[in-house]
Protein backbone atom coordinates (compact mmCIF):
# COMPACT_ATOMS: atom_id res chain seq x y z
CA UNK A 1 0.00 0.00 0.00
CA UNK A 2 2.69 2.49 1.03
CA UNK A 3 5.93 2.64 -0.80
CA UNK A 4 9.09 2.33 1.22
CA UNK A 5 10.08 5.89 0.34
CA UNK A 6 6.77 7.34 1.54
CA UNK A 7 6.96 5.34 4.78
CA UNK A 8 10.46 6.72 5.44
CA UNK A 9 9.26 10.27 4.84
CA UNK A 10 6.33 9.81 7.22
CA UNK A 11 8.67 8.38 9.87
CA UNK A 12 10.97 11.41 9.58
CA UNK A 13 8.02 13.77 9.70
CA UNK A 14 6.72 12.05 12.83
CA UNK A 15 10.07 12.54 14.55
CA UNK A 16 10.08 16.22 13.55
CA UNK A 17 6.54 16.72 14.88
CA UNK A 18 7.43 15.03 18.18
CA UNK A 19 10.57 17.15 18.47
CA UNK A 20 8.63 20.36 17.78
CA UNK A 21 5.99 19.37 20.32
CA UNK A 22 8.63 18.74 22.97
CA UNK A 23 10.31 22.02 22.07
CA UNK A 24 7.01 23.85 22.61
CA UNK A 25 6.21 22.07 25.88
CA UNK A 26 9.67 22.45 27.45
CA UNK A 27 9.22 26.13 28.43
CA UNK A 28 5.90 25.27 30.08
CA UNK A 29 7.66 22.68 32.24
CA UNK A 30 10.37 25.16 33.17
CA UNK A 31 7.83 27.84 34.04
CA UNK A 32 5.88 25.33 36.14
CA UNK A 33 9.06 24.45 38.05
CA UNK A 34 10.13 28.08 38.44
CA UNK A 35 8.86 28.55 41.96
CA UNK A 36 11.22 30.83 43.88
CA UNK A 37 12.99 28.92 46.65
CA UNK A 38 13.02 30.16 50.24
CA UNK A 39 15.69 32.68 51.25
CA UNK A 40 19.01 31.61 52.71
CA UNK A 41 19.25 28.24 50.97
CA UNK A 42 21.70 26.85 48.47
CA UNK A 43 18.80 26.11 46.09
CA UNK A 44 17.85 29.79 46.12
CA UNK A 45 21.48 30.75 45.40
CA UNK A 46 21.62 28.37 42.43
CA UNK A 47 18.25 29.58 41.17
CA UNK A 48 19.23 33.22 41.57
CA UNK A 49 22.46 32.62 39.66
CA UNK A 50 20.68 30.91 36.79
CA UNK A 51 17.95 33.55 36.57
CA UNK A 52 20.47 36.38 36.71
CA UNK A 53 22.35 34.91 33.75
CA UNK A 54 19.21 34.09 31.77
CA UNK A 55 17.41 37.38 32.41
CA UNK A 56 20.39 39.75 32.32
CA UNK A 57 19.27 41.36 29.01
CA UNK A 58 16.32 42.83 30.94
CA UNK A 59 18.83 45.25 32.48
CA UNK A 60 19.32 47.02 29.15
CA UNK A 61 15.66 47.82 28.49
CA UNK A 62 15.04 48.61 32.15
CA UNK A 63 17.89 51.10 32.32
CA UNK A 64 16.87 52.75 29.03
CA UNK A 65 13.35 53.22 30.43
CA UNK A 66 14.65 54.56 33.75
CA UNK A 67 17.01 56.99 32.03
CA UNK A 68 14.17 58.13 29.77
CA UNK A 69 11.94 58.82 32.79
CA UNK A 70 14.60 60.62 34.77
CA UNK A 71 16.00 62.34 31.67
CA UNK A 72 19.18 63.66 33.28
CA UNK A 73 21.39 63.51 30.20
CA UNK A 74 20.70 63.43 26.48
CA UNK A 75 20.48 61.14 24.56
CA UNK A 76 18.78 59.09 27.24
CA UNK A 77 18.67 55.90 25.14
CA UNK A 78 22.46 55.94 24.74
CA UNK A 79 23.32 56.48 28.39
CA UNK A 80 20.57 54.13 29.56
CA UNK A 81 21.75 51.49 27.11
CA UNK A 82 25.37 51.77 28.20
CA UNK A 83 24.41 51.57 31.86
CA UNK A 84 22.14 48.61 31.07
CA UNK A 85 24.95 46.77 29.27
CA UNK A 86 27.27 47.37 32.22
CA UNK A 87 24.70 46.07 34.70
CA UNK A 88 23.81 43.10 32.46
CA UNK A 89 27.48 42.05 32.27
CA UNK A 90 27.77 42.44 36.03
CA UNK A 91 24.62 40.37 36.58
CA UNK A 92 25.97 37.60 34.29
CA UNK A 93 29.28 37.52 36.18
CA UNK A 94 27.61 37.37 39.56
CA UNK A 95 25.15 34.75 38.28
CA UNK A 96 27.95 32.50 37.07
CA UNK A 97 29.76 32.95 40.38
CA UNK A 98 26.61 32.04 42.33
CA UNK A 99 25.96 28.96 40.20
CA UNK A 100 29.51 27.73 40.74
CA UNK A 101 29.52 28.40 44.50
CA UNK A 102 25.92 27.49 45.42
CA UNK A 103 26.89 24.59 47.74
CA UNK A 104 29.04 26.87 49.88
CA UNK A 105 27.76 29.34 52.51
CA UNK A 106 27.18 32.95 51.60
CA UNK A 107 23.58 32.82 50.53
CA UNK A 108 22.84 36.55 50.62
CA UNK A 109 22.37 38.16 47.20
CA UNK A 110 25.36 40.06 45.83
CA UNK A 111 23.41 42.15 43.29
CA UNK A 112 20.43 44.32 44.22
CA UNK A 113 17.67 43.89 43.28
CA UNK A 114 18.02 40.16 43.71
CA UNK A 115 16.13 39.34 40.49
CA UNK A 116 15.83 41.60 37.41
CA UNK A 117 12.03 41.75 37.49
CA UNK A 118 12.12 43.33 40.93
CA UNK A 119 12.88 46.68 39.28
CA UNK A 120 9.23 46.76 38.29
CA UNK A 121 8.09 46.50 41.92
CA UNK A 122 9.77 49.86 42.62
CA UNK A 123 8.22 51.66 39.63
CA UNK A 124 5.98 54.58 40.49
CA UNK A 125 2.34 53.89 39.63
CA UNK A 126 0.70 56.42 37.34
CA UNK A 127 -2.68 57.70 38.49
CA UNK A 128 -4.96 59.37 35.99
Long-range contacts (C-beta under 8 A, 24 or more apart in sequence): 36-115, 39-107, 40-107, 40-108, 41-107, 42-102, 42-103, 42-107, 43-102, 44-107, 45-98, 45-101, 45-102, 45-106, 45-107, 46-98, 46-99, 46-102, 48-95, 48-98, 48-109, 48-114, 48-115, 49-94, 49-95, 49-96, 49-97, 49-98, 49-99, 49-100, 49-102, 50-95, 50-99, 51-95, 51-115, 51-116, 52-91, 52-92, 52-94, 52-95, 52-98, 52-111, 52-115, 52-116, 53-91, 53-92, 53-95, 53-96, 53-99, 55-91, 55-115, 55-116, 55-117, 56-88, 56-89, 56-91, 56-92, 56-95, 56-116, 57-88, 58-88, 58-116, 58-117, 58-119, 59-84, 59-85, 59-87, 59-88, 59-91, 59-116, 60-84, 60-85, 60-88, 62-116, 62-119, 63-87, 66-119, 91-116
